[in-house]
Amino acid sequence: MGFSTINESNLHHSLKVLYSEIYQGETEVEQDGYIYDIVSKNGNIIEIQTKNLSKLLNKIHSTINNGHNVKIVYPLVISKRIKTYDENNKLVSNKKSPVKGNIYDIFKEITGLTSILLNPHFSLEIVEIEMTEERKRTNEPVQSKNKKRRYKKNWIKTNKYLEEIINTRRFNSKKDYLSLLPASLNQEFTTKDLRNELEKDKTIPARIYKNPNLITWVFLHMELLENTKTLKRTKFFKLK
């Protein structure tokens, strides 16, 4: 089950080079039937994954079973500049995206990894970044390369570039993940309580606090929360 660098974005490549230097590792190493982004000097595995983290679940399980520690590095785009080129590669638009990323965005990425997140041989490193995305206009609306567009658009993504690393956060313990729960929450709380406390933080966008069920779902499947009771269809939770 290999990995080809043909479609590797500049963003992925930049992070791979950076982390290989930090951990004195080799890149694109074939081992145990896989090709790993980085194998560190100590034999630990580092994978750079820019999206679809759940696709790595089987690979992570297999790697840990083979006696290795695994670190997944996920670049979280805090701000993005979009450069659009025409068919002659002439720059026709250069603007900053109004959408800003937030650390709570990781919840939609880790739903498929709940069984592995607290494994002592696994860690998740979130790299908060500024990025430039390059696009190319098309004559007609087209589907994206990954076939996930609900509606066709008249452009396709061609590359992503790392501009700046703002911050890094590592998650490998209960304490790390639970730090994302507001400290002001009562010992026993509902999803409505969670929404209200998240909404008080003006740095958290509406898309996050309007979906508190995602957070409780992840923590329940990580066995960090338990459902204590249900009153009139309202569930109450507390830390295990």
FENMOHU-V25347 format. One line per field, one symbol per residue. ss: DSSP state (H for helix, E for strand, - for the rest). phi: phi as a letter, one per 40 degrees, with the letter a starting at -180 (. if undefined). burial: # if it has 24 or more other ideal C-beta (glycine too) atoms within 12 Angstrom, else .. Layout:
BEGIN
ss->???
phi->???
burial->???
END
This chain:
BEGIN
ss->---------HHHHHHHHHHHHH---EEEEEE--EEEEEE-----EEEE----HHHHHHHHHHHHH----EEEEEEEEEEEEEEEE-----EEEEEE------HHHHHH--HHH--------EEEEEEEEEEEEEEEEEEEEE----------EEEEEEEEEEEEEEEEEEE--HHHHH----------E-HHHHHHHHHH-----HHHH--HHHHHHHHHH---EEEEEEE--EEEEEE-
phi->.cbccdccccddccccccccccbfbbbfccafgbbbdabcdcgcbbbcbcafdcccdcccdcccccgbcbbbbbccccabbbbbbccbgccbaaaccccbcadccccccbdcbdcbdbccbbabbcbcbbbbbbbbcbcbcbccccgbccbcbcabcbabbcbaccabbbbaaddccccccdccccdbabccccdcccccccccccccccbcccccdcccccgcbbccabbfgccbbacc
burial->..#.....############..#.#####.#..#.#####...########.#..##.##..##...###########.#####...............############.##.####..################.................########..#..##.#.....##.###..#...###.###.##.....#...##.##.######..#.##.........###...
END
